[in-house]
Amino acid sequence: MSAAALARQAVFGLRGGSRIATKDDLKEWLIEALRRGGGRATVVEACRDIWGHHEADLRSSGTLFFTWQYDVRWAAHALRRDGLVRPVDESPRGVWELI
């Protein structure tokens, strides 16, 4: 890859002409995974679903590839704060549920 292409990728978050996935994408992907799971999923089920639907996005997302399973927990916390996922004390341990 040329130096100019690398610079564009760094500035615009582009890789191979597509946008690199971000932590904010994980919020959307988590909602989709929970919907596919009937409105709820364990952490492992949700991560398996996200990987199954977005493996290519994750692999091409730079450092997010190495942190996404941690970052999906951040996404769940953010969705709780936004009122889209049930609070921890209202769901079974290790289960995320849409409201």
Backbone hydrogen bonds, N-H to C=O, Kabsch-Sander energy under -0.5 kcal/mol:
donor,donor_aa,acceptor,acceptor_aa,energy
6,L,2,S,-2.3
7,A,3,A,-2.2
8,R,4,A,-2.4
9,Q,5,A,-2.3
10,A,6,L,-2.3
11,V,7,A,-2.5
12,F,8,R,-3.1
13,G,9,Q,-1.6
15,R,18,S,-2.6
18,S,15,R,-1.7
20,I,13,G,-3.0
21,A,57,D,-0.5
25,D,22,T,-0.6
26,L,22,T,-1.1
27,K,23,K,-0.9
27,K,24,D,-0.5
28,E,24,D,-1.2
29,W,25,D,-2.8
30,L,26,L,-2.5
31,I,27,K,-2.1
32,E,28,E,-2.3
33,A,29,W,-2.4
34,L,30,L,-2.6
35,R,31,I,-2.4
36,R,32,E,-2.4
37,G,33,A,-1.3
38,G,35,R,-1.7
39,G,34,L,-3.3
40,R,34,L,-0.7
41,A,96,W,-2.2
43,V,94,G,-1.6
46,A,42,T,-2.7
47,C,43,V,-2.5
48,R,44,V,-2.6
49,D,45,E,-2.3
50,I,46,A,-2.7
51,W,47,C,-2.7
52,G,48,R,-2.4
53,H,49,D,-2.0
54,H,50,I,-2.4
55,E,51,W,-1.1
58,L,54,H,-2.8
59,R,55,E,-2.9
60,S,56,A,-1.6
61,S,58,L,-1.5
64,L,61,S,-1.4
65,F,62,G,-1.4
66,F,63,T,-1.3
67,T,63,T,-0.8
67,T,64,L,-0.7
68,W,64,L,-1.9
70,Y,67,T,-1.0
71,D,67,T,-2.8
72,V,68,W,-2.2
73,R,69,Q,-0.5
73,R,70,Y,-0.9
74,W,70,Y,-1.3
75,A,71,D,-2.3
76,A,72,V,-2.1
77,H,73,R,-2.1
78,A,74,W,-2.7
79,L,75,A,-2.5
80,R,76,A,-2.1
81,R,77,H,-2.4
82,D,78,A,-1.8
83,G,80,R,-1.6
84,L,79,L,-2.9
85,V,79,L,-1.1
86,R,97,E,-3.0
90,E,87,P,-1.9
91,S,88,V,-1.3
95,V,92,P,-1.8
96,W,41,A,-3.0
98,L,39,G,-3.1
99,I,84,L,-2.2
